[in-house]
Amino acid sequence: SEVLGGAHYLRTLCDGQRSQRWRDFMRGVIEREPNYNALLVEGFNRGYRNEEARFHTCDNQAQQMEAELRAQGLRVSQALRARHAD
């Protein structure tokens, strides 16, 4: 959830508030894991604040970091999917 929060901040920094892709994705995660709601929200907000503190303008570094977070999130989701496939 922390990765999603950071990616959400960077996406809205670069694409504007209309871009809610990662927040919407997080909502879906929370719907599937309601027992972890508080922890998931806390992680999302922490990731958001961390990237907000690091990036104040959309530049190449901010765009690269969003791409890295996206890739990291994909790796995490694939590992979770493999773990729970059994």
GIGI-V522579 format. One record per residue. PSI is psi in radians with two decimals (* if undefined). OMEGA is omega as a letter, one per 20 degrees, with the letter a starting at -180 (NA if undefined). Layout:
PSI/OMEGA
PSI/OMEGA
This chain:
-0.54/r
-0.69/r
-0.77/r
-0.69/r
-0.78/r
-0.76/r
-0.67/r
-0.81/r
-0.85/a
-0.65/r
-0.77/a
-0.53/r
-0.75/a
-0.56/a
-0.09/r
2.97/a
-0.33/a
-0.31/a
1.78/a
0.37/a
-0.89/a
-0.57/r
-0.75/r
-0.70/r
-0.73/r
-0.69/r
-0.70/r
-0.70/r
-0.80/a
-0.69/r
-0.63/r
-0.38/a
1.04/a
-0.43/r
-0.32/a
0.31/a
-0.96/a
-0.76/a
-0.70/r
-0.77/r
-0.75/r
-0.78/r
-0.76/r
-0.83/a
-0.65/r
-0.78/r
-0.71/r
-0.89/a
-0.65/r
-0.81/a
-0.56/r
-0.65/r
-0.49/a
-0.60/a
2.18/a
-0.30/r
2.70/r
1.91/r
-3.02/a
-0.65/r
-0.73/r
-0.73/r
-0.68/r
-0.72/r
-0.68/r
-0.70/r
-0.69/r
-0.73/r
-0.68/r
-0.79/r
-0.71/r
-0.76/r
-0.68/r
-0.77/r
-0.75/r
-0.81/a
-0.63/r
-0.68/r
-0.70/r
-0.73/r
-0.74/r
-0.69/a
-0.65/a
0.10/a
-0.42/a
*/NA
